[in-house]
Amino acid sequence: MSRIKGKNTKPEMLVRKFLHKNGFRYRVNYSKLPGKPDIVLPKYKTVIFINGCFWHGHKGCKFFVVPKTRTEWWKEKINGTIERDKIKIKELEKMGWNIKTLWECELNPEKRTKTLEDLLVFLRK
């Protein structure tokens, strides 16, 4: 697990390049906000979380499968992450931030174009 990246993952880099190409400027992993969002667009008062399907327990996703070994430990770990996510999102909402969560599976080549177009619509409204 020590080799699992928490920053600058492929999905994050993909979204960041897309945003920059479309003229958006942002901050990365801004530690002054709850949850240390992956991307912060201060001008739009918007934060973007890019979640890995396994680590954040994406329900109904083929990439979220609880391992067969140490099942209880994994369930506890993933459920803890889900609860922390909910708490941080509520804190950000209280502060007046707009929140967008993108899932790793939504950035696969088949769904990528639609996901990124939807992100643009979200940011421009």
Phi, psi and omega per residue, in radians:
M1 nan -0.355 -3.116
S2 -1.180 -0.288 -3.136
R3 -1.594 -0.057 3.121
I4 -1.311 2.204 -3.117
K5 -1.405 2.498 3.078
G6 -1.903 -0.312 -3.128
K7 -2.255 2.738 3.071
N8 0.937 0.728 3.094
T9 -1.331 2.895 -3.134
K10 -1.017 -0.803 3.107
P11 -1.069 -0.690 3.108
E12 -1.092 -0.809 -3.115
M13 -1.095 -0.671 3.124
L14 -1.064 -0.830 -3.137
V15 -1.174 -0.728 -3.136
R16 -1.093 -0.763 3.107
K17 -1.097 -0.719 3.124
F18 -1.087 -0.802 -3.139
L19 -1.096 -0.790 -3.124
H20 -1.089 -0.746 3.134
K21 -1.069 -0.534 -3.131
N22 -1.645 0.238 3.007
G23 1.525 0.159 3.115
F24 -1.574 2.406 3.065
R25 -1.960 2.508 -2.960
Y26 -2.619 2.962 2.996
R27 -1.962 2.689 -3.081
V28 -2.027 2.355 3.090
N29 0.825 0.951 -3.060
Y30 -1.268 1.880 -2.999
S31 -1.325 -0.176 3.141
K32 -1.439 -0.098 3.094
L33 -1.881 2.601 3.113
P34 -1.018 2.392 3.097
G35 1.453 -0.082 3.135
K36 0.813 1.171 -3.045
P37 -0.964 2.589 -3.132
D38 -1.118 -0.751 -3.139
I39 -2.374 2.306 3.102
V40 -2.153 2.206 3.070
L41 -1.919 1.556 -3.056
P42 -1.020 -0.678 -3.113
K43 -1.039 -0.584 -3.105
Y44 -1.774 0.039 -3.085
K45 0.828 0.873 -3.073
T46 -2.269 2.446 3.023
V47 -2.094 2.563 3.117
I48 -2.163 2.174 3.019
F49 -1.805 2.326 3.080
I50 -1.999 1.815 -3.007
N51 -1.724 2.416 2.980
G52 -1.339 2.331 -3.056
C53 -1.041 -0.711 -3.124
F54 -1.233 -0.903 -3.012
W55 -1.186 -0.480 -3.108
H56 -1.902 0.189 3.011
G57 1.070 0.979 -3.130
H58 -1.235 1.843 -3.096
K59 -1.106 2.374 3.090
G60 1.372 0.110 -3.109
C61 -1.711 2.450 -3.130
K62 -1.198 -0.297 3.135
F63 -1.506 -0.162 3.113
F64 -1.790 1.713 3.082
V65 -2.286 2.181 3.121
V66 -1.235 2.250 -3.125
P67 -1.026 2.637 -3.118
K68 -1.307 -0.429 3.116
T69 -1.756 2.526 -3.129
R70 0.920 0.731 -3.035
T71 -0.977 -0.813 -3.112
E72 -1.096 -0.728 3.133
W73 -1.074 -0.780 -3.141
W74 -1.136 -0.752 3.118
K75 -1.034 -0.775 3.133
E76 -1.088 -0.762 -3.128
K77 -1.110 -0.840 -3.102
I78 -1.204 -0.704 3.100
N79 -1.131 -0.598 3.058
G80 -1.104 -0.708 3.108
T81 -1.127 -0.745 3.137
I82 -1.082 -0.775 3.131
E83 -1.126 -0.744 3.097
R84 -1.065 -0.726 3.105
D85 -1.029 -0.815 -3.133
K86 -1.052 -0.762 -3.131
I87 -1.102 -0.811 -3.112
K88 -1.138 -0.655 3.121
I89 -1.140 -0.740 3.103
K90 -1.082 -0.716 3.113
E91 -1.078 -0.776 3.132
L92 -1.133 -0.697 3.110
E93 -1.094 -0.705 3.096
K94 -1.081 -0.541 3.140
M95 -1.427 -0.086 3.090
G96 1.583 0.286 -3.139
W97 -1.518 2.529 2.967
N98 -1.489 2.437 -3.051
I99 -2.181 2.318 3.067
K100 -2.225 2.228 3.093
T101 -1.963 2.178 3.062
L102 -1.915 2.444 3.123
W103 -1.788 2.589 3.140
E104 -0.912 -0.728 -3.103
C105 -1.191 -0.431 3.119
E106 -1.299 -0.237 -3.121
L107 -1.793 0.187 3.023
N108 -1.188 2.704 -3.056
P109 -0.893 -0.606 -3.099
E110 -1.194 -0.605 -3.041
K111 -1.868 -0.143 -2.982
R112 -0.976 -0.870 -3.070
T113 -1.028 -0.834 -3.140
K114 -1.113 -0.752 -3.139
T115 -1.055 -0.798 -3.111
L116 -1.230 -0.600 3.058
E117 -1.143 -0.717 3.099
D118 -1.104 -0.640 3.092
L119 -1.096 -0.752 3.100
L120 -1.059 -0.772 3.125
V121 -1.061 -0.770 3.130
F122 -1.038 -0.761 -3.095
L123 -1.265 -0.556 -3.061
R124 -1.500 -0.168 -3.132
K125 -1.437 nan nan
